[in-house]
């Protein structure tokens, strides 16, 4: 019988591992001191906080070793709630085997002190501190003992169990990813558009050099008189809102009696080198809105903007208001969208002169390869979207599981380079959208304060891309009636949360409040999806119904069907 005992690191290995992370802690502190030394002297700048943090680190290190060498007389290790929930260390070996328990405790202790050391660098420019903290968190995730064969008990057991074949399979996975320039996150070939994803019946009824317009077939005898047009972000594929049928927001909205249109953006190529934000507003959103209005003979539409398309929808509303055409949009809904980027979260870590210069160099052909943006978003959640796959699929050689959401996440789109660079510069770096008149669209100044359209704003409590506090700021700019809803979970799961799943929760507060903290203090929590709340709000805005016939059926109006949904643009690379 083969010996399946887990090979254990030696005491010398443990001492060296602790020394490495301790040295990293020291280097981070010294780097912080160097940065402080390069800055003009600031009143109250005092390095004693950082020195005290370093001293506390070594004191806790001694206590850690005492727990390992003399556990009966040592102070027990107390996990924080976050540490107790850390999925990387859920295997029982991390607590039941003393050596791996030591590794887990030392990792948590050192990680905690590294972040405290950054916070203790007093007098530092806030942006520099944020950059150091972001880099430190990335380093901490990278050096987790779960990421190395010699310090991960599950990897060691797998090597013994498979006689090393798991390492060969993992190497095959890694080399395949290197060849395609992108990390694999789900089983390849498990999903096909129109077969088991993006299956809601509909037709492409218009195609432009920028987008395809998809109209979905009604499933009710009557439909809302005011149609719904959805603008997904062109950073990703539109079918995040039309995954498997049980998760599809589009299919659900159709079932609620809405005439649903979706814009499917073209993945950028060299022909789009001159495309700028004006195009996405004027020849994208406004053109699509006018197309639907003309097709159905209605005055206005309900519009949804998701993420960057929500930011753009805000500009669209301001442009229409400036032109006296606000009635074209009966209501506006924003999914995790920002208009004021003063607190835009970790993505601002990628908006400095060096990063902007890199993007400019990468966009020499007129477009930015979607794999660059995919890598950026993966870095924002490196523990889940990078190191999880390093451990499971590279080190342990496990097969990839089929997962529709991760298939979509890996289905990257290219971006017009000129637009993307100006977007990061004008919005993320300079926050011009929040300043009346600082930006124009085809000569029309943008002033968010002129927007009076009834608005539904959804944010995600754990959103790391569009933080809830940042999304909240839309309530300070628009002047019309606004309903703000805070949903459980993050940028994707907080939006794609069908009622049948019974997951998460959402909060509403009808009182007039100024801050998100005040909103939460008086908010009422409802279990489950916020989708039913949204459709009730739509009913309150306009409850009129019409028969689902004529132009309400794709291809039976003046716009004839070009092809079946989900169309061609969603398949282009």
N, C-alpha and C positions, 0 to 999 in steps of 0.2 A: 504493500500500500504506500502511495506517495506521501511524503511528509508535507502537510499543508500548514505547518506552523508559520506564522508571519515572521519573516526576518526582521529583527529589531535593529534600529540604529545604535551604534555604540555610544558610550558616555562621551567619548571624544567628539563624535559627530554632533551630539547635542550641544556640547560646549561651543563648538565652532559655529553651529547654526545660530545660537544665541549671540555670539560675538558679532556675526555678520549683521544681524538686525540692530544690535546695539551701536555698531559702527555707523550704520545708516542713520540712526537717530542723531548721532553726533554730527554727521555730515549735513543733515537737514538744518540743524540748529546753526551750524557755522555758516551755511549758505544764507540763512536769514540774517545773521549778523553782518555778513558781507554786503547784502542788499541795503541794510540799514545804514552801513557806513558810507554807501554811495549816495545817500539821500541828504538833502540839506538838513541841518540840525533842526529838530522839532522840539518845542517845549514839552517837557515831561517824558522825553524818550528815555527809557530805562531798561537795560538788559537783565535786570535782576529776576524778572518773571521767567525768562527763558532759562537762566541759570538754575533757578529753583525747580523748574520742570525737569531739568537734566538730573539734578540731585535726587528728586523723587523717583525718577526712572531707575537709578541704580539701587535705591533703597528697596523698591519693589522687586528688582531682579534678585537681590539677596533673599528676600522673602519667598520668591518663587523656588529658588534652589533649596531653601529649607523645607518647603512642602514636599519636594521631590526626594530629598535625602533623609528627612526625619518627619514624615507625615503625621505621626502621632502627636508631636509637640508644636506643629505649625498652625498658623491661622488659616482656616479653610478658604479656598478660592471662591469668590462670589461673582457669578456671571450676571451681566446686565440682561434685561429682557431681550435686547437685540442680539446679544451673543447666544442666548439660549435658543433663539429662532434661526440661527445661521445654518442654512441647509448644507453647507459644505462639511459640517462636522456632525451630521445627524447619525452616522454609523456608530454603533455601540462601542467599537474599538477605541474611539477617541476619548471615552470616559472609563472604560473597563480595564484597559491596558495602561499601566503606569507611565510607560515611556511616551506613548502617544497622548495621554492625558497631559503630560508635561509639555509636549509640543503645542497642544491646543492652548493651554493656559499661557505659555510664554508668548505665543503669537498674539493672543488677545491683549495681553499686558503691553507688549511692545507697540502694537498698533495704536492702542489707546494713548500711550505716552508720546508717540510721534505726532499725533494730531494735537495733543495738548501742547507739545513743544512749539508747533506752528502758531497756535492761538496765543501763546505766551510771548511772542515777539512783539513787544509794545512799540508804538510809534511808527509802524510800517504803513506804507500806502495800502489802503484797503484792497485795491485791485491786485497788487503784488501778493498780499497775504492770501487772497482767494486763489490766485494761480498756484502758489506754493501748496496750499491745502488740497487743491484738486490733484496736483501732481503727486502729493504724498499719498492720497487715497488710492490713486492708480498704482503706485509702488507697493502699497500695503496689499492690495488685491493680487498683484503679480507674485509677491514672495510668500504667499500663503503656503504652508506645508502641504496642503492638498494638491498643489501644482507640481510636485516633484515626486518621482517614483520612490526615492529612498525614505521619504517622510510621510507617505500616504499608505496607511495599512491596507486599504482596499486595493490599491494598485499592486502592492506587494503580493497580496493573496491571489490576485488575478494572474500575475506573472507565474507564480508557483503552480496554480491550478491548470493553466494552459501551456505550461512548459515554455513560456516565453513568446508563444504565438500571438498573445494579445498585443505585445509591443510591436510586432511586425505589422499587424493589422492597423494599429494606431499610426505607425509610420506611413503606411499606405494612404490613410486618411489625410495626414498632414501634407504629404507630397502632392496629393490631388488638389488640395486647397491652394498650395503654393502655385501650382500650374495655372489655376483659373483666377488667381489673384483675389480670392474672396473666401472667407470662412464659411464652411457648410454648417447649417443649423438644423436641417431636417432632411428626411429621406428623399433623395432625388427620384423623380418619376412618380411620386405618390399622388400628385395633384395635376389636374389639367383643366384649364379654363374652359368653361362651358360644359364640362363633364361632371366635376365634383366641386368646382369653385365658380363663382360668378354665373350662377345658373338661373337667375330670375329672368323669365321670358320678356323679351323686348326687342326693339329694332334700333339700329343706327339710322337716324333720320336727317343728319346733316354732318358734313365733314369739311373742315377748313384746314389750312396749314398749321393751325395751333391746337385744334381740338376736334373730337367727335362728340355729337350730341346723341345720347341714347334716351329713347322713350320706352317706358315699361308698360306692358299690357295690363289693363285693369282686371281685378278679380271680384269686384263688387258691381252691383247693378247701377248704383249711383256713386258719384265721386264728388269731392269738394270742388266747388266752382273755381277756387284759386289753386292753380297747380303748384307743385313743389319742384324747385331746381336745386340740385346739390352740386357744390363746387368742392371736390376733394383736393388735397394738396398735390401739386405736380412733382413734388419731391418723391412721392410714392404712387403706386397704382391705385386706381379708384376702388378696386374690389375689396379693400379693407372693409367697406360698408356692404359687401355682397359676398361674404365668405361662404361656408357651407350653409344650406338653407335655414337651418335652425339658428344661425348666428347673424343672418342678413338683416341689416337695418333697412335696406331697400325693399326687400320682400315684405318685411313687416309694415313699412309705411304704405306700400301698395294695398296690403290687406286692411289697413285702416281707412281706405277709401280716398287715398290721395293719388292724383295723377302725377307720377314721378318722372322727372328727367334728371340725368346725370351727365356731367361733362367729363369725358375721358381725354386727358391731355396727351399730346404727342411727346414722346421721349425725345429730347433734343438731339439734333445732329448738326452738321456743318451748315445746313441751310438756315439754321436759327441763330447764327452768330450775332445778328443785330437785334434780336428780340430783347426788349426791356420791360420794365414793370408796366409801363403805359399799355403795352400790347395785351398783357394779361387782364388789365382792367377794361380797356376800350374794345379790343378785338377779341377778348375772351369773355369776361363776365357780362358786360353790357350787351355785347352782340348776342350771347346766348339768351339773356333775359328778353331782349327784343324779339328774338326768333320764337320763343315760346309764347310770348304775348300775341304775336301776329298769328301763329298757328292756331291757337285756341280762341282768339278773339276776346282776350281778357285785358283788363286795365293793368293788373299787377300780378306778381308771383310771390310765393313764399320762397325765401332763399336760405340755404345753409352753406356756411363756409367753414371748412375744417383746417385747423392749423394755419399754414401760410396762406391758404386760400381764404381763410377767415380774415386774416390781416388785410388781404386784398379786397375782400368784400366790404370791409370798413371804408377803404378808400373809394370803392365803387359807390357806396351810399353817400359819401361826402361829395363826390363828383355829381351824382344825380341831384342832390340837394342844391348844389351851387347852380345847376342848370334849370332848376324849377321842375325836375322830373322825379321827385321822390315817390310819387304814386306808382311808379313802375315796380317797386318792391313793397308789397303789402306788409310783410314781416320779415325779419332777419334773425337767423339762429347761428350762433357761433359755438363750434366745438373746439375747446382748448386753443383758442386763438388770442394772440397778443396784439395790442395796438400801441401800447406804451412800454418801451423796452428798458426802462430805468432799473427794473429788477428782473431781468430776463433769465436768470439762472445760469447753469453751468455751460450752456452753449456760448456764453460770452467769453469763456476761456479760449475759444478758437477764433476770436475776432481781435487780433492785434496786427501790427504792421507785418510781422513775419508770416503769419497765417494768410493774410490778404495777398502778400506777394507770392506765396506758394500757390494759392488758388489762381492767381493771374497767370502764373507760369504753366499750370496744368490745363488751362483753358485755351491753349494756343490754337486749337482747331475750331474754336467757336463754341465748344460745349465742354462741360465738366463731367468726367466719367462718374456714373452713379456709385461706383464702388468706393470713391473717396468719401461721399456723404454717408454711405453705409458704415464705413469704418469709424467715422466721426460719431455717429449715433451709438455704435457698439461701445465706443470708449466711455460714453456717458454712463453706461451700465456694464462696465467691464466684467464685474463679478458674474453676472448672469449671461451676458451675450458673448463673452470671450473665454474667460477662464473655465467656466462650466464645461465648455466643449473641449478645451484643452485637456481637462481631466478625464472626462467620460469617453471622448472619441479618439483622442491621441494617446493618452497614457494607458487607458484601460481597453482601448480597441473596441468599444461598444458600437453596435450599429446605430444609425441615426433613426430616431422615431419620426413617423409622419405627423406633422403638426401644421394645420392650415395657416395659422397666424405667422409662424416662422417661415413658411414658404413665401408668404406675401412679403415679409420683412427682407428676404433675400432677393426678391424680384425687383432689382434696382432700376431706376430711371436716370437718364442723363439730364443735365440742367444747362440752360443757356448761360454761358460763362459771363457775358456782360451783365445780364440780369442778376445773376447770383452774387457777383461782386458788389454791385450797387445795393442790393438788398442787405447784405451784411454791413456795408459801410453806412448807408443812409438810415437804416432802421436799427440794427443791433448796436452799432458803434455810436452813431450820432443822434439817434432817437428823433429823427425829423418828423415822423408821422404824428407825434404828439404835439408838435409845434404848428399852430395854425399858419398856413401859407408857406411853410418851409419846403413843401413838395408840390409839384403840379402834375396833372395827367393831361397830356395833349393841350397844355396851356391853361387848364382849369385848376386853380389853387385848391388844395385839400384842407378843409377845416372840419375836423370831427365834431366840433361843437355845433355844427349845423344839422347834424343827423337827428331827426325826430321819429324815425321809423320804430315801431314796436319791436323790441329785441328780447330774445331769449339767449342767455349766456350760460354755457356749461363749462365747468372747469373740473379737473381731476385732483383729488386731495394729495395723491402721491406722484403727480406729474413732474417728471424731471426735465422735460423738454420745454413745456410752457407752464411754469409754476403757477399754482392757483393764485398766489398773491399778485403775480404779474397779469394774469387774465382778469382779475378783479378790477384792474385800473380802467377797463373799458367803461365802467360805471361812472367814472369821473369825467369822461369826455362826451359821451352821447347825451343828448338832452331829452330824448323821448322816453316813453315808459320802458323799463328794463326789469326783467325777471332773471335773477342770478341763481344758479343751481350748482351746488358743489357735490360731485359724485365721488363715491369711493373708488379706489384704485388710480391708475395713471393715464398716460396719454392715449393708450389704445384700449385697454380693458375697461377704462372708465367710460369710454364712448361705446364700444362694442359690447354691450351688456343686455342681451335680450331678456324680456320679462320671464320667459319660461325657465331660464337658468336659475332664477331665485338667488342671484349672487349680489354681494356688495350692498350699498345703500346710497341715499342721497339726502342732502340737507337743503331746506328752503327757509327763508326768513322774510316775511312781508313787511317788516318794519323798515323805516328809512334809517340806514346806518352808513357810516363813512368808511369804515375799514373792514377787512376780512375778519379780523379778530372780533369786532363787534357783531358781524354777521353770524359767526359761529357761536358766540355767547348766547344769542337769542334764537338760534336755528332749531327747527323741528326736523328730526331724523325719520326717514321712511325706509324700511327694508326693501331691498330689491332694486329693479331697474327704474331709471328716471324717464324712460321712453313714454310710458303712459301719461306722466305729468306733462311732457312736451306736447303730446297730441291733444290733450285737454286744453292746453294754452292755444294751440292752433285753432281749435274749435271756438274758443272765446274771441279770437281775432276776427274770424270769418267762418260762420257756420253754414253758409249757403251751399246747396248741393245741385248737381245737374246729372242727367243721365250719362252713363258711360258708353257713348256711341259717337260715331263720326270721327272727328279729329282726335277724340280722347283715346281712340284705338290706334296704336302705332301704324303708320303707313296709309291711313284712310283719310288724312287731311291733305293739305296742299304740299306737305313734305312727304315724299314717298320713301319707303324703306330702302336703304342702301344694302344692309346686311343684318343678320341676326346679332343681338347682343351676345357677348360683350364687345364686339367690334374688332377692328384691326390694330388701332393704336396701342391698345393694352398689351398686345403681343410683340410689338416692335422693341428692339434692344438698342 
